[in-house]
Amino acid sequence: MQTLVAQFAWTNDPKAIGTDADLVTGYTTLANALDVFQYFTLVVGIAAIVAFGWGERWVAIRPMMVGVVGVFAFAALVIKSIIGFLLVALVPGMLAESMTDPLGLLQQLFLWILPTCYVAGSAWSSCRAAAVRGFRVRES
C-alpha cells in the first residue's frame, strides 16, 4: 500500500520535484531504481499473501519460508529507507523543509514512519514464528 500511496503523493504533491529542479547526476536513475524495487517488493508481498492464504492448499508452507519472507521484508525496508533518504537529501532544501514543516512531518509520518513500523513488526513476527515453529518441528 505504501508503494501506491507514495507514488500518488509524489506525482500530486505541489511541493514535489518539478522539471525545473537542479538535481545531481544520477538522481533520476536512483528514483527509477527505487520505483522498480518497490514494485518488486510489492509483487513478492502479494505472492506471500497468496501463498500463505489461499495458496496453502497447493503450497506446503514450511517455517523456513516464513522466516525468509520476514528477512526479505527487513532487507527491503533497509534498502528502501536508504534510497528514499538519499532521494530526499539530494534535492536542495527538501530535507530541511520536510523536517521543519509540520505538514511535511505529518506526511512523513503517514507515508514512511507508520508503514515502516508496521512492516518491521510483521517481519519481526514472521522471523519469531519461523524460529518457534522450526524449533518445534526439529524436536518432534
C-alpha positions as CSV (number, residue, x, y, z in Angstrom):
1,M,0.0,0.0,0.0
2,Q,2.9,2.3,0.8
3,T,4.2,2.0,-2.7
4,L,1.0,3.1,-4.3
5,V,0.4,6.0,-1.8
6,A,3.9,7.2,-2.1
7,Q,3.7,7.2,-5.9
8,F,0.4,9.1,-5.7
9,A,1.8,11.7,-3.3
10,W,5.0,12.1,-5.3
11,T,3.1,12.9,-8.5
12,N,0.3,15.0,-6.9
13,D,2.1,16.9,-4.1
14,P,2.6,20.5,-5.0
15,K,6.0,20.5,-3.3
16,A,7.2,17.5,-5.3
17,I,10.1,18.0,-7.6
18,G,9.3,19.7,-10.9
19,T,11.2,19.8,-14.1
20,D,13.0,23.0,-13.1
21,A,14.7,21.4,-10.1
22,D,18.5,21.3,-10.2
23,L,19.2,17.6,-9.5
24,V,22.5,15.9,-9.2
25,T,23.6,13.4,-11.9
26,G,22.1,10.0,-11.3
27,Y,19.1,11.2,-9.3
28,T,16.6,10.0,-11.9
29,T,18.4,6.7,-12.1
30,L,18.2,6.3,-8.3
31,A,14.5,7.3,-8.3
32,N,13.7,4.8,-11.1
33,A,15.6,2.1,-9.2
34,L,13.5,2.8,-6.1
35,D,10.3,2.5,-8.2
36,V,11.4,-0.8,-9.7
37,F,12.5,-2.1,-6.3
38,Q,9.2,-1.1,-4.6
39,Y,7.1,-2.7,-7.3
40,F,9.3,-5.9,-7.0
41,T,8.7,-6.0,-3.2
42,L,5.0,-5.4,-3.9
43,V,4.9,-8.4,-6.1
44,V,6.8,-10.6,-3.6
45,G,4.4,-9.4,-0.8
46,I,1.3,-10.3,-2.9
47,A,2.8,-13.6,-3.7
48,A,3.5,-14.3,0.0
49,I,0.0,-13.3,0.9
50,V,-1.5,-15.6,-1.7
51,A,0.9,-18.5,-0.8
52,F,0.2,-18.2,3.0
53,G,-3.5,-17.7,2.5
54,W,-5.4,-19.2,-0.5
55,G,-2.3,-20.9,-1.8
56,E,-1.9,-23.1,1.3
57,R,-3.9,-25.7,-0.5
58,W,-1.2,-26.0,-3.1
59,V,2.0,-24.8,-1.4
60,A,3.3,-26.7,1.7
61,I,4.3,-23.8,4.0
62,R,7.5,-24.5,5.9
63,P,8.8,-22.5,8.8
64,M,11.9,-21.6,6.8
65,M,9.6,-19.9,4.1
66,V,8.0,-17.7,6.8
67,G,11.5,-16.8,8.1
68,V,12.7,-16.0,4.5
69,V,9.7,-13.7,4.0
70,G,10.5,-11.9,7.3
71,V,14.2,-11.4,6.4
72,F,13.2,-10.2,2.9
73,A,10.9,-7.7,4.5
74,F,13.6,-6.4,6.8
75,A,16.1,-6.2,3.9
76,A,13.6,-4.4,1.7
77,L,12.9,-1.8,4.5
78,V,16.6,-1.1,4.9
79,I,17.2,-0.7,1.2
80,K,14.1,1.3,0.6
81,S,14.9,3.6,3.5
82,I,18.4,4.3,2.4
83,I,17.4,5.0,-1.2
84,G,14.4,7.1,0.0
85,F,16.6,9.2,2.4
86,L,19.2,9.7,-0.4
87,L,16.5,10.9,-2.8
88,V,15.2,13.4,-0.2
89,A,18.7,14.5,0.8
90,L,19.9,15.0,-2.8
91,V,17.2,17.6,-3.6
92,P,18.4,21.0,-2.4
93,G,16.4,22.2,0.6
94,M,13.9,19.3,0.6
95,L,15.3,17.5,3.7
96,A,15.3,20.7,5.7
97,E,11.7,21.6,4.5
98,S,10.3,18.1,5.2
99,M,11.8,18.1,8.7
100,T,10.7,21.6,9.8
101,D,7.3,22.0,8.2
102,P,4.5,20.5,10.4
103,L,2.7,19.3,7.3
104,G,5.9,17.7,5.9
105,L,6.4,15.9,9.2
106,L,2.8,14.7,9.2
107,Q,3.2,13.5,5.6
108,Q,6.5,11.7,6.6
109,L,4.6,10.1,9.5
110,F,1.9,8.6,7.3
111,L,3.9,7.9,4.2
112,W,7.0,6.5,5.7
113,I,7.2,6.1,9.5
114,L,3.9,4.3,10.3
115,P,4.1,1.9,7.3
116,T,7.7,1.1,8.0
117,C,6.9,0.3,11.7
118,Y,4.0,-1.9,10.6
119,V,6.1,-3.8,8.1
120,A,9.0,-4.1,10.6
121,G,6.6,-5.5,13.2
122,S,5.2,-8.0,10.7
123,A,8.7,-9.0,9.6
124,W,9.7,-9.5,13.3
125,S,6.6,-11.6,13.9
126,S,7.4,-13.8,10.8
127,C,11.0,-14.3,12.0
128,R,9.9,-15.2,15.5
129,A,7.1,-17.5,14.2
130,A,9.6,-19.3,11.9
131,A,12.1,-19.8,14.8
132,V,9.5,-21.1,17.2
133,R,7.8,-23.4,14.7
134,G,11.2,-24.5,13.3
135,F,12.3,-25.5,16.8
136,R,9.2,-27.4,17.5
137,V,9.4,-29.3,14.2
138,R,13.0,-30.4,15.0
139,E,12.0,-31.6,18.5
140,S,9.2,-33.9,17.3
